[in-house]
């Protein structure tokens, strides 16, 4: 069984920002980044508890090949992605998203 994923606007903005940054570095790399994000989302859809708990109910799933994590909450009938954040960003970045 798969569960629906809701991506908050801030998480969409994170993905767009990282995509643009990688594209400026190398043509096609932004597309590869988005592809890896899509793969991570599919993993979550199949196995919501796959990510590690980083704060209270917030989980993080590492993104293959890129230093990013998908930060998400598992709710009764859905997964809510609150951010797609670089691993070197301070924890306050994703903690603010919980409000």
C-alpha positions in Angstrom: 0.0 0.0 0.0 1.2 3.5 -0.8 0.5 6.6 1.2 0.0 10.1 -0.4 2.7 12.7 0.0 1.9 16.4 0.6 4.9 18.7 -0.1 4.6 22.0 1.7 5.4 25.2 -0.4 8.6 25.7 1.6 9.8 22.3 0.6 8.9 22.9 -3.0 11.0 26.1 -2.8 13.9 24.2 -1.4 13.8 21.8 -4.3 13.6 24.6 -6.9 16.5 26.5 -5.2 18.7 23.5 -5.1 17.8 22.6 -8.7 18.8 26.0 -9.9 22.0 26.0 -7.9 23.1 22.6 -9.4 22.1 23.7 -12.9 24.4 26.7 -12.6 27.2 24.4 -11.6 26.7 21.9 -14.4 24.0 21.6 -17.1 21.8 18.6 -16.3 22.9 18.3 -12.6 19.7 20.0 -11.4 17.6 17.5 -13.3 19.6 14.7 -11.7 19.0 16.3 -8.3 15.2 16.4 -8.9 15.3 12.8 -10.1 16.9 11.7 -6.8 14.3 13.7 -4.8 11.6 11.8 -6.8 13.3 8.5 -5.9 13.4 9.5 -2.2 9.7 10.4 -2.3 8.8 7.0 -3.8 10.8 5.3 -1.1 8.8 7.2 1.5 5.5 6.4 -0.2 6.3 2.7 0.1 8.0 2.8 3.5 7.0 5.9 5.6 9.1 4.9 8.6 12.3 4.5 6.5 13.8 7.9 7.6 15.5 8.4 11.0 13.8 10.4 13.7 15.7 13.7 14.1 13.3 15.7 16.4 10.1 14.6 18.1 8.0 13.2 15.1 10.2 14.7 12.4 12.1 12.2 10.2 14.9 12.7 7.7 15.6 10.5 4.7 19.0 11.0 3.0 18.9 11.7 -0.7 21.2 9.5 -2.8 24.2 11.2 -4.4 23.4 14.7 -3.0 24.0 16.1 0.5 20.3 16.7 1.2 17.7 15.3 3.4 13.9 15.1 2.9 12.4 16.2 6.3 8.9 14.9 6.8 6.1 13.9 9.2 4.2 10.7 9.1 0.5 11.4 9.8 -2.4 8.9 9.9 -3.2 9.0 6.2 -0.4 10.9 4.6 3.2 12.0 4.7 3.9 15.8 4.9 7.3 16.9 3.6 8.3 20.1 5.4 11.7 20.6 3.8 14.4 19.4 1.5 17.4 20.8 3.2 21.2 20.6 2.8 22.9 18.5 5.4 25.1 21.3 6.5 22.3 23.7 7.3 21.8 24.4 11.0 19.0 22.4 12.7 17.1 25.7 13.3 16.2 25.7 9.6 14.1 22.6 9.8 12.9 23.1 13.3 11.3 26.4 12.2 9.3 24.4 9.7 7.5 22.5 12.4 5.4 25.5 13.5 
